[in-house]
Amino acid sequence: MSVVAINARNQFQGTIKEIILGPVVSEVDVETPFGIVTSVITTRSVKDLDLQVGTEVLALVKSTEVSIAKL
């Protein structure tokens, strides 16, 4: 599947800074010009995409809801 085929308007180019591998899901921290974006994806996807610290990636954000809490 190409990036063009994904329906996600919010896209942030960045570099993987940390990967925390789990048995089923993993956390991937991507440093973007706007800050860190963290994605939780399957560990299988991390391996299939050969994601590593330092890899240049595109973080695609698609959400149906954004909640806000007052600090």
Buried (B, 14 or more C-beta within 10 A) or exposed (E): EEEEEEEEEEEBEBEBEEBEEEEEBBBBBBBBEEEEBEBEBEBEEBEEEEBEEEBEBEBBEEEEEEEEEEE
